Amino acid sequence: MTPTDPIVEHSRRLIEKGSKSFASAARIFEPETRASAYMLYGWCRHCDDEIDGQELGFGQPAGASDPVAALARLRAGTLAALAGRGDGPVFAALQRVVEKHAIPSRHPLELLDGFAMDVGGRRYVTIEDTLDYCYHVAGVVGVMMAMIMGVRDRATLNRASDL
């Protein structure tokens, strides 16, 4: 993965347009880790935008997609990427990241499960319900980022999920 790699560049553009704070934070990483952070962010941002009918986290264009259909498309694209058949820059990026860092398939799928909670209109009655949702829409991203940084011990991954 070189800085001129088109998949990395696509992902870099997504993070720079979608989150200036994440883009700034990614600069502290050495180049290979930064490229992986860009690619993970690109897939996460794409998924969130598809579910919310937004572009880079902003606005809801008229005729935004059906979130149920969007979730089905995201699940199919993600499963293909996890099977080594990532299609398009976002899913190719996810494929690279999970392969390079040996991220278990369950983690990207857990993020999609969080989006499914949104799509299904799940209600959060207890603190346990809320914490379950928080893990699925944010904590699992912390776990995947920790894995990109080389973390594998359970205690540290548990703290990463708290982020």
Long-range contacts (C-beta under 8 A, 24 or more apart in sequence): 1-32, 1-35, 1-36, 1-96, 3-31, 3-35, 5-35, 6-89, 7-39, 7-89, 7-92, 7-93, 7-96, 8-35, 8-38, 8-39, 8-93, 10-42, 10-89, 10-90, 10-93, 11-35, 11-38, 11-39, 11-41, 11-42, 11-89, 11-90, 11-93, 12-38, 14-38, 14-41, 14-42, 14-45, 14-46, 14-56, 15-41, 15-42, 15-45, 17-56, 18-45, 18-56, 18-57, 19-45, 19-57, 29-149, 33-148, 33-149, 36-96, 36-97, 36-100, 36-101, 36-148, 37-145, 37-148, 38-93, 39-93, 39-94, 39-96, 39-97, 40-93, 40-94, 40-97, 40-141, 40-144, 40-145, 40-148, 42-89, 42-90, 42-93, 43-78, 43-90, 43-91, 43-93, 43-94, 43-97, 43-108, 44-111, 44-141, 46-90, 47-74, 47-78, 47-111, 47-112, 47-115, 48-115, 50-74, 51-115, 51-118, 51-119, 67-118, 67-119, 68-119, 71-112, 71-115, 71-116, 71-119, 74-112, 74-115, 75-109, 75-112, 78-108, 78-109, 78-112, 79-109, 81-108, 82-108, 82-109, 97-144, 97-148, 101-147, 101-148, 102-147, 103-144, 103-147, 103-148, 107-140, 107-143, 107-144, 107-147, 108-144, 110-135, 110-136, 110-140, 111-136, 111-137, 111-140, 111-141, 114-140, 135-161, 138-163, 139-163
